[in-house]
């Protein structure tokens, strides 16, 4: 089999390279050369080897050129990074030198900032003095005023004062926000809208509350913008907390008697007709002559007998709020008389449409009966806020 393949290969080469005769005339003579297939194959092999060597050499030269180019690029990259590093170091060095040159005036600049912040805090603390519980809430922050260590530099002393200012503004803002939030919840528990009892114009002369642009407020207070924003937030919450507190003091949030509740607000079975009927207040059970107290400050607007209610007292608390105390055994106030929260106004009885000694208590807002239970829950929340 192998001999057959070799014979066929030899035949193919002889067909490709047949014997050729070459005649060359030179100097009037004719010379003949015979190119056998073997010689032609040898010459072709030599040419092929030469061409392969040229190709390999060319490829090596090209690869070397690319290799050099990549190396050059890496060198340039490293060089660029180094130049940037050197430039950055020089910039930092220049900045440090500038800070050192300005060190002499840094204490004066810091002192000026501290003084301006103190002025803004003084305005805020003056506002806070009118808020119940503010002094107690801010006392720890005031007591923690930084005491600079002995031998501390002036810059260090000023920085410690600034840290104390930061703690104080945080304490004031936390107190104001917490109290304002609790009072808002109390108003909602009573079914009231807190925003209706907060004045549109703020306190502290107006700019702290009304200025919406932090930059404008910073100019008004002559402090940095971030500190101005924090002052405004605390002042806003303090203003709202004070307004809500002042309103809450006038609302009927206290209990009318120390005894327990026996009947709720809303539809119930009437004790006389045994049919469903609307009950417009709360009933508190107790014995005859159990003290009855005003649930908020106000002016007595009515005393006497009302149909179904028996002996009745009505108190006007302003802003559309009115309370009614019915079935009394005795009345201890007169119309036009001013009363305070917790003041005794009468005694429990069983007059009018009543099945036994108890107090029937109602709250009216703008002519509509409200659920007194909601106001009692709101009163508990106000006590927590205080």
Residue, then its C-alpha position, 0 to 999 in steps of 0.5 A: x500500500x505504501x509503495x503504491x502511494x509513493x509511486x503515485x506521488x512520484x508520478x505526480x511530481x514527474x508530471x508537475x516537473x517533467x524533464x526539460x531541456x535548456x539551450x543557451x547560446x554564448x560566444x557563437x556556441x550552443x550549450x544544452x542543459x538537461x533539467x531533470x525532475x529531481x533538479x527541479x524539485x530541489x530548486x523549488x524546495x530551496x525557493x520555498x525555504x527562502x520564502x518561509x524564512x523571509x515570512x518568519x523574519x518579517x513576522x518577528x519584526x512586526x511583533x517586535x514593533x508592536x511589543x515596543x509600542x505597548x511597552x512605550x505606552x506603559x512607560x507613558x502611563x506610569x510617567x503620567x501617574x507619577x506626575x499627577x502624584x507629584x502635583x497632588x503632593x505639591x498642592x497639599x503642601x501649598x495648602x498646608x503652608x497657607x493654613x500655617x500662614x493663616x494660623x494667627x488669624x484662625x482664633x479670631x475667625x472661630x471666636x467670631x463664629x462662636x459669638x454669632x452662634x451664641x446670639x442665635x442661641x440666646x434668641x432661641x433660649x429666650x423663646x424656650x423659656x416660655x415653654x413649659x418644661x423647656x428649662x428642665x429639658x435643656x438643663x442637662x445640655x446647659x450643665x454639660x458646658x465644655x470646661x477646657x483643660x488647663x493649658x489648652x490653646x485658645x483655638x481648642x477652647x473655642x472649639x469646645x465651646x462650639x461643641x457645647x453649642x452643638x449639644x445645646x441646639x440638638x437638645x433644644x430641637x429634640x425637646x421642641x419636636x418631641x413636645x410639639x409631636x405629642x401635642x399634635x397627637x393629643x389634638x388628633x385624639x380629641x378629633x381636632x386639627x392641630x394646624x387650626x390652633x397654630x398661628x400663621x406668623x411665628x415668634x422670635x420676630x417672625x424671620x426665624x419662622x417665616x424665612x424659607x430660604x436658608x441663605x436668607x435666614x443665615x443672613x438674618x442670624x449672621x451665622x452659617x447656613x446649616x446652623x441657621x436651619x437647625x435654629x429655624x427647625x427648633x424655633x418652629x417646633x417651639x412656636x407650635x408647641x407653645x401655641x398648642x400648649x396654650x390652646x390645650x390649657x383652655x380645652x376641656x381635657x380634665x376629668x369632671x370627677x374622680x369617680x369612674x365612667x358608667x355610660x359611654x357616648x353614642x347610641x345606647x338603650x334608654x333606661x326609661x323607654x328601653x329603646x335605642x337612643x342617642x346619648x350625647x355625653x358620658x355618665x360618671x357614677x358616684x354618691x350624692x354630693x360627690x364633688x364636680x369640677x370644671x374640666x377647663x378654665x372658662x366663664x359660667x354661661x348658664x346655671x339652673x334647670x334644663x328639661x331632662x337634665x335637672x340641675x345643670x351648669x354650662x361653661x363657655x371655654x372660648x373658641x367654640x368649646x362649651x361643657x355641660x354638667x347635669x343631674x346635679x344635687x347642688x350648684x356652687x357657681x353663678x352665671x358670669x363667674x370665671x372658673x379655673x380647671x379643677x375648681x369645684x362647681x357643684x355636687x353630684x345628684x339625681x335630678x331631672x331624668x335620672x335613675x340614680x346619683x350620677x353626673x352626665x357630662x357633655x362637650x360641645x364644639x361650635x354647637x355640636x356634641x362631641x365624644x368627651x372620651x376622646x378629650x379625656x384620652x387627649x388630656x392623658x397624652x397632654x400630661x405625658x407631653x408635659 
